């Protein structure tokens, strides 16, 4: 029995399994105060979620080893896709309409030691961007079509949520954008250690 316990213990430790957490920098606890300019709170929650997935960092609400100070320093949208406008007879006009955008967010990140109040890592800037499609809510041709019986029918019923106005499309793309930005932040801190 004693030999089998020793064998089991050696088997567990040889696979890299630890029976307790070591108190080195690889298992540092990090708290995340509310992120400035994050009005919805989605970015803060995504960052906390990514920290909890990390293998060498852990999230702690209070009394953590480090405080992760994050501030959104830039958020902008640029137009990247266009299409020709069409009139009611489906003839191409010479003016263009915007149909695609790119949302880009840049955050300033700093890791501060809670006890000494000194900067451990940073400050550095991290950026992420995501593309989205939208329709012009003022364009009758974008929002409807003439069915075979000659009646005008809205396309929104058939779009399955793929056709959104600019504001709704920006809101929909913000969650995966915050997730991408959070992963980059946690990866940068993990690579530092």
N, C-alpha and C positions, 0 to 999 in steps of 0.2 A: 504494500500500500504506500509506503514511504517513497519507494522508487518511482511509482507512478505519479505521485504528487510533484516530485522533483522534475520528472520528464515533462509534465504538463506545464509547470512554471517556466522551464527552459523553452518549451515550444511557444508559449505566449510572448516571452521577451525576445525571442529570435525573430519573430514576425514584426517587431516594431511596436507591439502593444504595450502601453504604459498603464500601470495600475493606478496612477495618480498624475495630476498635472504638475509639471515642473514649473518653477518660478523664474524662468528666464524670459528674455524678450520675445521668444517665439509664442508665448501664451499671454501676451499683454492684453489687458482689458482696456476698452476704449468706450468713452461715452460720447454721444452726439447731441449737442444742444440744437434747438430749432434753427434751421438754416435760414439766414436772412434772404429776403426776396422770394422765398418759397411760400406763396400765398395759400396754396391748396394743401400743403403738407405732404404731397406725394413724394417729393424728392427726399425729404427727411426719412420717411418710412422705407423707401427703396434702399437708401444708404444703410440703414439699420439692418435691413434684411440681408444685404450683401455682406455686412460685417459678421452676421451670425452664421453665414455659410463659409466664412474663411477658416482655414485650418490652423493658422497661427495667430489669429486675432479673435477676441471675443467681445461681444457687446455687453456693456453693463450700464444700467440706467444712472447710477450715481456712485461716487467713490471709486471710479475707475483709475487705472494707472495713468491714462492719457485722455486728453480731450481733443476731439477732432473738430476744428473750427472750419466751417465751410461757408462761403458767401458767393452767391451768383453775381458775377461782375458784368456779364453781357448775355443778352438774350435777343436774338434777332431772327427775322424771317426774310428770305430772299426768294424771288420768283425764278424758277428754273425751267419751266415748261409752258409752252404756248400752243394755241391752235388757231386756225383761221375761223373767223366768225362766218355764219351762214344766215341768209335771209329766210323768209317763210317758204320760198320755193326750193330750198336746199341748195342754193347757188352760193359759191364761195365769195365772200366779200374781201376787200383789201385790208381790213383791220384785224389785229390779233387780240385774242383773249387769253389771259393767264389761266392755266389749269393745274399747274404743279408748283409746289413750294418746298423750301428746305428750311427747317427750324434748327438753329444752332444755339447751344448754350455753353458758356464758359464759366467755370467756377474756380475760385481761389481757395486753396486747401492748405491748412497748417495743422500739424500735430503738436500739441503742447503738453509737457509734463505737468500733471496736476499738482504735485507737491512743490516743485521748484518754480513753477510758472515760466519755464524756459521752453523755447521752441526746440523740439526734438527733430522735426522734419518739415521742411518747407520754408516759407510759403511757395507754392507752385500753382500753376494754372493747368486745368484739365478741360478739354473741350470735347463735345460730342454733337453729332448732327443726325437728323432723320428727315427723309423725304415723305411728302404726302400729296395726294391728289384731291381736288375739290371741283365743285361746279359753281358757276356764277349764278347766284340766286335771282339776279335781275334779268337773266336771259331766258326767254320763253322756250327757245329751241333746246337749251341745255336741260330743262326741267320737264319737257313734254315731247310727244311725238304724235303723228297722225296715224291711227290704226287703220286696218284694211277697210273698215266700214266708213271711214271718213271722219271719225270723232277724235278730238284731241284728248290724249291720255297722258297722265303724269308718269314719269319714269321712276319716281321715288318708290313707288310700290313694288317695282321689279328690281331695284338696285341692291337689296339685301344689305343696306348700310354702307355700300361702297361709294355712294354719291353724297357728299356732305358739303355744307357751306364752308367758307374759309375758317370761321371761328370754331366750328365743330371739328373740322379736320385737324386744326392745331391742338385742340384739347385731346383728341384721340391719340395723336402722335406723341404727346408729352409723356405719357406713362412709359412706353418703351425707351424714349429718349432719356428719362431719368434713370431707368434701369441700366442703360449702356454707360451713362456717366458715372453711376455708382460703382459699377464693375471696374471701370478705369481707375477710380480713386482707390479702391481697396487693393487692386493689383499693384498700383504704384507704391502704396505703403508696405504691402507684403514683400515686394521686390527689394525695398530698402532694408528690411530685416532679413 
